[in-house]
Amino acid sequence: MAVATLTFGDRLAEEVERKRSQLVVGLDPLPDLIPVEVRDDVARFCCGIVDAVAPHAVAVKPQLAFFEALGAEGMAAFAETCVYARRAGLLVIADGKRGDIGSTARAYAAAYLDGEEPLADALTVNPYLGRESIEPYLAAARRYGTGIFCIVKTSNSAGDVQDVKLSDGRLMWQHVAQLVAEWGEDLVGEHGLSSVGAVVGATHPRAVSEARKLMPQAIMLLPGVGAQGAKPGDLARAFTSGPASALVNASRSINYAFRGSGDDFRAAAGAEAARLKSEIWSVSGW
């Protein structure tokens, strides 16, 4: 099967170089934290954040769970936000962490990644059900130039699964990282980056460094900066495969920056995104 003319890795790399930014802004609409004036209109809140961060970020990462929790209106807001963000020039990474058997995975791929104008540019997926569960997303990536980010080492304390030691001495997450590298070998674009990326928690700097060695062509999505306590300065080694080889995600520290500043929520989000963009670019060494 032929690979799409412009891969997700290439599209991302061009945006990173154009904006000189590796910032991804997560969209976590929590009704208790949203400003009162937009509390009943999640789409308006999210689109306001998009407007504020568009000059500074390369992508937004709407967290599907928070939209799903709001029922049909929440899912309508999710779709509206995705369309709005793409029109604003941002890539959209749908954070669904989908993982299931082949037929169900094909349905998820159709929902988010298939078509000439897919709802999202990339989707987070759970690879712990094996190659069968990933293949439909790889097929979508080949056809439509979309991408995936496979969960490899999460920012929470999941050591009871991910840090299990295998018979050859490797940890479980390291084995998964090697699989991710292999799955993405035929989806590497002209910038040397694969459309099969990996989620690696920024709260584990040593794991970030090890993951880069195991997956030299994978784009690493690094959550955990901001509210979870990780610092951009801990992540320099993630960028050794190029300026677009890692993306740093911050969500609530940007979404709800207004709560500590007293500013309009859009102004506060834009200021925090600008600050993080500059700090991350400096840390990356490019």
SEVO-385179 format. One record per residue: x, y, z of N, C-alpha, C in turn; residue in one letter. Coordinates in steps of 0.001 Angstrom, whole numbers. Each point is the difference from the previous one (the first is absolute). Layout:
<recs>
REC     n.px     n.py     n.pz    ca.px    ca.py    ca.pz     c.px     c.py     c.pz  zavex
REC        X        Y        Z        X        Y        Z        X        Y        Z      A
...
</recs>
This chain:
<recs>
REC     n.px     n.py     n.pz    ca.px    ca.py    ca.pz     c.px     c.py     c.pz  zavex
REC      855    -1199        0     -855     1199        0      889     1247        0      M
REC     -286      929     -881      808     1208     -120     -189      907     1213      A
REC     1066      694      358      -62      945     1111     -498     1344     -530      V
REC     -830      681      791     -520     1315     -393     1154      928     -374      A
REC     -259      898     -956     1048      878     -520      688      775     1123      T
REC     -786      533      924      571      763     1104     -384     -702     1299      L
REC      988     -539      670     -262     -755     1225     -291      946     1164      T
REC     -586     -561     1045     -240      793     1204     1314      538      555      F
REC     1041     -832       -6     1299      445      501      534     1197     -759      G
REC     -172       -6    -1318      465     1131     -806     -846     1242      245      D
REC    -1306     -170       82     -870     1159      248      334      642     1342      R
REC      217     -834     1007      348      525     1313     1349      705      -37      L
REC      982     -629     -637     1335      590      -57      -34     1385     -653      A
REC     -794      150    -1044      -83     1290     -676     -627     1061      902      E
REC    -1000     -393      792     -625      947      916      952      384     1134      E
REC      730     -974      519      968      278     1068     1045      994     -484      V
REC      517     -213    -1192     1030      891     -519     -566     1379     -340      E
REC    -1242       36     -475     -612     1279     -358     -276      847     1241      R
REC     -512     -637     1049     -371      736     1212     1107       29     1047      K
REC     1045     -791     -235     1065     -139      997     -615     -328     1364      R
REC     -792    -1050      -33     -729     -408     1203     -194    -1508        9      S
REC       96     -585     1182     -334    -1417      200    -1100     -158     1040      Q
REC     -772     1057      191    -1041        1     1021    -1312     -575     -532      L
REC     -559     -918      774    -1349     -506     -221     -841      427     1192      V
REC    -1159      556     -275     -889      434     1081    -1141     -995      133      V
REC      -52     -681     1135    -1112     -892      264    -1249      792      328      G
REC    -1136     -501     -434    -1285      636      289     -769     -911      944      L
REC      -77      417     1266     -660     -788     1045    -1163      813      568      D
REC    -1152      -15     -639    -1118      824      482     -659     -592     1256      P
REC      319      561     1134     -553     -434     1284    -1006     1050      465      L
REC    -1283     -333       41    -1026     1003      310      260      800     1267      P
REC      574     -626     1019      231      715     1258     1089     1053     -108      D
REC      836      -89    -1043     1120      922     -141     -191     1018    -1120      L
REC     -899     -292     -923     -239      897    -1135     -566     1331      502      I
REC      410     1115     -601     -538     1300      424    -1531       29      -31      P
REC     -571      694      932    -1460       37      142     -678      440    -1289      V
REC      592      956     -697     -668      558    -1174     -109     -975    -1164      E
REC      792    -1082        6      -84     -995    -1083     -252    -1403      550      V
REC     -400     -107     1241     -153    -1311      635    -1035     -871     -699      R
REC     -993      623     -594    -1052     -757     -691      280     -163    -1487      D
REC     1186      354     -428      347      -90    -1425     1447     -459     -126      D
REC      186    -1318      107     1351     -569      -20      717      309    -1304      V
REC     -722      -52    -1110      629      287    -1288      544     1426      -31      A
REC     -754      930      549      457     1393       27     1266      129      839      R
REC       49     -684     1131     1200       28      832     1197     -570     -765      F
REC     -178    -1187     -585     1116     -645     -691      459      808    -1210      C
REC     -943      567     -739      377      807    -1156      696     1289      428      C
REC     -381      512     1166      700     1156      546     1445     -327      329      G
REC      232    -1189      579     1372     -447      270      760     -165    -1310      I
REC     -651     -579    -1000      639     -168    -1316      452     1343     -551      V
REC     -874      991       33      365     1336     -490     1224      544      732      D
REC       40     -229     1310     1072      554      822     1343     -659     -256      A
REC      -11    -1327     -240     1268     -733      -91      458     -229    -1430      V
REC     -852      265     -973      348     -301    -1389     1331      611     -458      A
REC      365     1215      435     1299      536     -432     1201     -707      625      P
REC     -224     -756     1053     1103     -524      794      132    -1528      -41      H
REC    -1061     -708     -284        1    -1463       26      -56     -558    -1412      A
REC      415    -1256     -154     -123     -668    -1297    -1224     -904      -39      V
REC     -525     -348     1172    -1137     -917       36     -789      195     1283      A
REC    -1245     -443      -47     -798     -143     1215     -320    -1472      177      V
REC     -230     -376     1258     -267    -1401      324    -1273      -83      853      K
REC    -1173       12     -644    -1228     -118      779     -102    -1378      656      P
REC     -241       -4     1309     -124    -1237      760    -1447     -481     -116      Q
REC     -198    -1074     -742    -1344     -464     -312     -835     -304     1239      L
REC      609     -493     1042     -766     -396     1186     -810     1156      563      A
REC      580     1192        0     -695     1137      586    -1166      461     -879      F
REC      117     -202    -1308    -1111      312     -895    -1075    -1086      102      F
REC      427    -1251       68     -947    -1108      123     -833      119     1274      E
REC      628      483     1061     -699      122     1280    -1166      978      -71      A
REC        5      862    -1009    -1060      993     -160    -1107     -472     -931      L
REC       55    -1266     -405    -1054     -565     -829       46      472    -1441      G
REC    -1173      -26     -634      -82      346    -1422      484     1420     -269      A
REC     -320      927      898      443     1378     -183     1522       91       68      E
REC      593     -804      871     1452       -8      110      665     -520    -1256      G
REC     -552    -1053     -592      588     -540    -1222     -186      957    -1178      M
REC    -1126      718       -4     -182     1028    -1033     1031     1109      172      A
REC      283      349     1256     1017     1016      278     1386     -487     -412      A
REC      263    -1288      194     1281     -580     -417      179      158    -1509      F
REC    -1021     -388     -761       91       91    -1459      160     1449     -440      A
REC     -743      901      613       94     1412     -354     1398      541      302      E
REC      548     -406     1131     1328      461      396     1070     -502     -967      T
REC     -116    -1268     -415      982     -560     -934       -5      771    -1313      C
REC    -1182      251     -538     -106      744    -1262      547     1412      161      V
REC     -341      633     1091      435     1377      254     1526       72      115      Y
REC      585     -961      719     1452        0      204      739     -190    -1314      A
REC     -490     -880     -835      671     -235    -1275      -99     1219     -908      R
REC    -1137      681       56     -137     1225     -783      916     1097      519      R
REC      348      -83     1285      920      975      599     1462     -346     -284      A
REC      219    -1078     -750     1363     -374     -364      693     -913      976      G
REC     -756     -612      900      574     -909      975     -279    -1449     -395      L
REC      951     -875      269     -255    -1430     -110     -840     -437     1200      L
REC     -782    -1039     -183     -859     -507     1068      404    -1429      345      V
REC      360     -198     1256      306    -1333      509    -1145     -400      928      I
REC     -853     -901     -447    -1115     -454      828      539     -955     1059      A
REC     -200      361     1258      543     -806     1091    -1075     -959      495      D
REC      -86    -1169     -674    -1008     -987      351      566    -1272      590      G
REC     1324     -220     -195      667    -1207      491     -791    -1253     -371      K
REC     -423      -55    -1258     -798    -1116     -469      842    -1263     -131      R
REC     -599    -1124      339      681    -1281     -128    -1016    -1118       24      G
REC      -73     -784    -1087     -970    -1080      -60      366     -931    -1136      D
REC     -776    -1088     -154      281     -977    -1043     -205      618    -1372      I
REC      407     -715    -1030       73      551    -1341    -1253      671     -502      G
REC    -1176     -663       96    -1219      582     -566     -386     1288      713      S
REC      175       33     1321     -323     1212      750     1031     1087     -275      T
REC     1262     -384     -113     1040      968     -327     -261      633    -1360      A
REC     -515     -796     -945     -330      570    -1317    -1079     1064      123      R
REC     -960     -233      912    -1052      999      205      564     1267      618      A
REC      905     -141      965      635     1180      598      807      766    -1052      Y
REC      728     -742     -833      789      655    -1049     -908      754     -960      A
REC    -1140     -607     -343     -942      660     -897     -572     1262      637      A
REC     -222      -51     1314     -602     1141      696      920     1202       58      A
REC     1306     -244      155      906     1115      286     1052      277    -1065      Y
REC      408    -1021     -765     1182      174     -844     -223     -231    -1481      L
REC    -1142     -573     -380     -230     -323    -1404     -600     1183     -753      D
REC      198        1    -1310     -647      972     -863      923     1123     -423      G
REC     -422      709    -1029      799     1112     -505       64     1153      999      E
REC    -1036      146      832       -5     1004     1061     -367     -684     1320      E
REC      922     -750      577     -304     -720     1242     -249      967     1153      P
REC     -695     -496     1004     -314      844     1150     1264      450      719      L
REC     1008     -877       53     1254      316      692     1183     -317     -904      A
REC     1131      612      316     1237     -301     -726      719    -1199      593      D
REC     -239     -251     1284      627    -1135      678     -888     -416     1167      A
REC      227    -1217      474     -788     -568     1092      939     -731      945      L
REC     -218      155     1308      756     -809      948     -651    -1374       99      T
REC      836    -1044       16     -508    -1371       12      752     -827     1039      V
REC     -639    -1077      427      586     -913      981      498    -1243     -731      N
REC     1309     -227      -55      542    -1103     -785       61    -1334      745      P
REC     -499      -43     1229      182    -1192      818     -904    -1160     -415      Y
REC     -804      171    -1075     -739    -1115     -586      711     -553    -1232      L
REC     1186      497     -280      810     -576    -1049     -198      590    -1383      G
REC      754     -542     -954       42      518    -1374    -1385       43     -639      R
REC     -834    -1025      246    -1330      -31     -604     -794     1260      334      E
REC      159      478     1225     -773     1167      432      532     1301     -584      S
REC     1214      -21     -524      647     1200     -528     -107       98    -1516      I
REC     -102    -1122     -674       49      -16    -1461    -1018      920     -672      E
REC    -1263       95      476     -929      913     -677      455     1456       21      P
REC      674      401     1062      504     1378       81     1186      191     -936      Y
REC      829    -1022     -131     1122       70     -928     -518      111    -1435      L
REC    -1064     -743     -294     -588       64    -1338     -535     1405     -282      A
REC     -653      605      992     -500     1368     -175     1150      972     -224      A
REC     1088     -195      739     1157      876     -147      579      -84    -1404      A
REC       33    -1210     -545      535     -165    -1357     -901      667    -1033      R
REC    -1296     -120      180     -946      519     -997     -176     1510       87      R
REC      -71      533     1219     -462     1370      173     1014      943      654      Y
REC     1178     -504      338     1001      883      587     -292      390     1434      G
REC     -782     -823      700     -256      235     1417     1052     -733      828      T
REC      -86      145     1323     1013     -610      861     -604     -566     1271      G
REC      811     -714      746     -412     -518     1304     1126      207     1003      I
REC     -394       80     1248      956       22     1105     -340    -1170      918      F
REC      888     -978       37     -218    -1203      811      442      244     1442      C
REC     -830     -403      936      384       90     1409     1172     -931      253      I
REC     1089      545      485     1185     -795      299      326       51     1491      V
REC      196     1200      522      320      173     1425     -789     1208      484      K
REC    -1008     -213      798     -913     1080      365      524      811     1175      T
REC     -610     1185      167      475      919     1029     -489     -357     1394      S
REC     -949     -936       80     -474     -410     1328      851    -1147      532      N
REC     -354     -517     1165      776    -1092      609     -565    -1339     -463      S
REC      408     -426    -1201     -500    -1247     -581     1085    -1064      -36      A
REC      907       69      954     1123     -929        8     -392    -1448      180      G
REC    -1184     -258      576     -413    -1380      206     -245     -733    -1312      D
REC     -153      727    -1083     -119     -595    -1326     1194      389     -871      V
REC      266     1290     -117      977      478     -968     1445     -276      407      Q
REC      255     -183     1282     1367     -246      470      257    -1465      364      D
REC     -902     -872     -394      231    -1434      237     1239     -436     -771      V
REC      886     -742      669     1245     -431     -640     -232    -1293     -771      K
REC      424        0    -1261     -147    -1164     -860     1191     -936      157      L
REC      -92    -1163     -607     1039    -1016      177     1346      434     -547      S
REC        9      919     -974     1268      464     -558      556     1216      737      D
REC     -663      394     1098      474     1106      812     -617     1347     -324      G
REC     -657      101    -1156     -652     1250     -351    -1292      179      797      R
REC     -427     1256      105    -1294      279      610    -1083      -76    -1072      L
REC    -1231     -224      441    -1108     -137     -939     -109     1206     -926      M
REC      121     1227      547     -170     1180     -848     1115      100    -1039      W
REC     1176     -502      327     1106       30     -957     -269     -955    -1164      Q
REC     -611    -1137      308     -406     -936    -1049    -1038      648     -915      H
REC     -975      680      596    -1024      681     -791      630     1102     -852      V
REC      964      716      557      686     1050     -760      666     -574    -1244      A
REC      614    -1157      136      647     -628    -1154    -1029     -385    -1062      Q
REC    -1161     -489      444    -1063     -324     -944     -476     1253     -739      L
REC     -168     1083      732     -436     1260     -610      986      438    -1077      V
REC     1281     -121      295     1025      358     -982     -137     -855    -1261      A
REC     -260    -1281      185     -132     -910    -1145    -1264      296     -795      E
REC    -1104      256      679    -1259      273     -695       79     1251     -865      W
REC      834      932      386       60     1260     -723     1069       79    -1071      G
REC      730    -1076     -239     1140       61     -920     -395      364    -1421      E
REC    -1178     -449     -460     -389      294    -1382     -863     1251     -110      D
REC      -51      781     1082     -771     1244      -11      883     1194      348      L
REC     1271     -103     -356      956     1076      245       -3      949    -1190      V
REC     -157     1289      280      -59      999    -1061     1357      584     -340      G
REC      -29     1040     -799     1238      618     -478      788      672     1116      E
REC     -661      349     1094      694      613     1136      589    -1041      952      H
REC     -114    -1276     -353      586    -1055      820     -816     -379     1211      G
REC    -1258      429       40     -864     -299     1137    -1162     -872     -437      L
REC     -361     -940      860    -1089     -914     -298    -1343      595      403      S
REC    -1053     -465     -659    -1358      381      385     -509     -837     1160      S
REC      810     -949      449     -317     -788     1190      840      538     1148      V
REC     -637      779      856      693      617     1123     -268     -739     1304      G
REC      480      571     1082      -96     -651     1301     -321     1011     1085      A
REC     -868     -395      920     -281      798     1183      951     -444     1102      V
REC      819      931      467      956     -279     1075     -130     1116     1028      V
REC     -303     -351     1225     -248     1012     1014     1208      859      309      G
REC     -193     1312      -56     1081      931      312      400      -72     1467      A
REC     -823     -647      809      311     -163     1420     1060    -1065      241      T
REC      442     -663    -1076     1056    -1025      115     1168      374     -919      H
REC      810      996      355     1064      464     -902      965    -1094     -434      P
REC      333     -915      890      920    -1076     -386     -632     -898    -1058      R
REC    -1292     -286      158     -697     -813     -995      -86      729    -1333      A
REC     -153     1321       31      -38      784    -1236     1303     -185     -774      V
REC     1116       60      699     1300     -178     -639      150    -1405     -570      S
REC     -413    -1005      763       90    -1383     -466     -925     -230    -1187      E
REC    -1188      591       58     -964     -166    -1083      532      575    -1305      A
REC      700     1132       72      556      587    -1222      984     -961     -659      R
REC      805     -684      792      960     -953     -561     -705    -1187     -649      K
REC    -1107     -435      602     -727    -1157     -514     -833      347    -1228      L
REC     -418     1261      -94     -895      423    -1096      562     1245     -678      M
REC     1103     -120     -712      666     1195     -539     -819      764    -1027      P
REC     -967     -654     -657     -775      681    -1042    -1418      347      444      Q
REC     -336     -334     1220    -1352      263      497     -113     1409      576      A
REC    -1122      640     -262     -311     1273      659     -522     -337     1393      I
REC      617      548     1011     -437     -278     1358     -918     1112      484      M
REC    -1149     -391      480     -955      918      610      188      -93     1505      L
REC      373     1121      605      441        9     1393    -1011      746      877      L
REC     -958     -709      599     -930      652      925      592       94     1390      P
REC     -571      886      800      420       73     1401      632     1307      400      G
REC      252      895     -968      567     1306      333    -1105      900      538      V
REC      314      716     1054     -983      916      573     -642     -577     1234      G
REC    -1284     -319      -77     -755     -428     1172      549    -1281      615      A
REC      601     -890     -830      534    -1250      529     1429      136      519      Q
REC      599     1165     -185     1269      277      648     1254     -146     -831      G
REC      -82     -516    -1214     1196     -143     -826      469     1361     -509      A
REC     1306      116     -247      614     1248     -461      569     -194    -1406      K
REC     -177      980     -898      585     -111    -1333     1504     -255       27      P
REC      684      558      981     1441     -164       75      474    -1423      168      G
REC     -907     -900      409      364    -1407      192      -55     -799    -1298      D
REC     -416      635    -1099     -379     -763    -1190      921      198    -1195      L
REC     1154      615      194      868      352    -1126      348    -1201     -877      A
REC      233    -1161      608      437    -1153     -785    -1083     -551     -913      R
REC    -1241      412      223    -1082     -473     -864      115      545    -1408      A
REC      733     1110     -176       26      712    -1274     1209     -331     -862      F
REC      760    -1010      358     1242     -255     -706     -200     -506    -1428      T
REC    -1213     -422     -359     -262     -433    -1381     -534     1126     -869      S
REC       18     1223      511     -456     1148     -782     -972      855      778      G
REC     -232     1233     -448     -858      911      750    -1431     -484      145      P
REC     -474     -819     -950    -1375     -496       69      -86    -1409      561      A
REC     1105     -523      513      -17    -1388      467     -649     -180     1358      S
REC     -376     1103      649     -735      -82     1263     -957     1179      101      A
REC    -1131     -255      624    -1006     1015      255     -282       20     1490      L
REC      -64     1177      560     -272      130     1437    -1436      462      175      V
REC     -765     -770      744    -1404      318      223     -209      646     1367      N
REC     -760     1077        7     -461      617     1241    -1489      255     -163      A
REC     -767     -330     1007    -1449      119     -114     -561      996      997      S
REC     -186     -440     1223     -722      827      968      781     1243      408      R
REC     1322      -74      -51      773     1192      352     -227     1126    -1000      S
REC     -423     -347    -1221     -338     1003    -1014    -1498      271       -5      I
REC     -809    -1062      -25    -1460      175      -29     -500      893     1120      N
REC      584     -180     1175     -526      676     1186     1006      965      618      Y
REC      882      527     -854      988      978      471     -669     1232      586      A
REC    -1207      314     -463     -707     1191      477     -323      -79     1486      F
REC      -80    -1203      542     -400     -154     1396     1062      524      958      R
REC     1236       64     -468     1056      532      846      396     1422     -332      G
REC     -504      504    -1141      430     1331     -443    -1100     1058       97      S
REC    -1243     -448      -51    -1101      949       -9     -274      597    -1359      G
REC      778     -387    -1031     -197      519    -1350    -1155     -725     -691      D
REC     -415      518    -1142     -921     -698     -870      591    -1368     -329      D
REC     -851    -1034      -86      537    -1346     -169      791     -148    -1290      F
REC     -398      718    -1038      745      -73    -1266     1370      666      121      R
REC       35     1161      604     1277      711      160      963     -784      870      A
REC     -516     -571     1081      864     -765      906      537    -1254     -683      A
REC     -849     -688     -758      440    -1199     -717     1052      342    -1044      A
REC     -215     1088     -729      968      406    -1015     1343      351      595      G
REC       -4      695     1132     1260      384      646      763    -1220      484      A
REC     -701     -951      593      674    -1206      497      500     -854    -1153      E
REC     -775      -93    -1074      454     -759    -1169     1244      635     -611      A
REC       40     1320      -85     1168      690     -551     1235     -267      854      A
REC     -190       27     1308     1119     -241      909      543    -1413     -172      R
REC     -893     -978      -26      433    -1391     -131      632     -267    -1359      L
REC     -580      560    -1053      575     -177    -1337     1467      408       -8      K
REC      286     1181      535     1363      515        9      924     -875      838      S
REC     -485     -420     1160      828     -814      892      321    -1355     -626      E
REC     -999     -622     -609      206    -1317     -604      961       92    -1179      I
REC     -185     1016     -857      880      150    -1166     1450      181      448      W
REC      192      765     1047     1342      224      511      611    -1294      524      S
REC     -795     -769      724      462    -1268      565      356     -987    -1117      V
REC     -779       26    -1084      203     -988    -1071     1353      155     -695      S
REC      576     1184      100     1323      221     -598      -16      320    -1478      G
REC    -1160      242     -555      -91      320    -1428     -315     1469     -187      W
</recs>
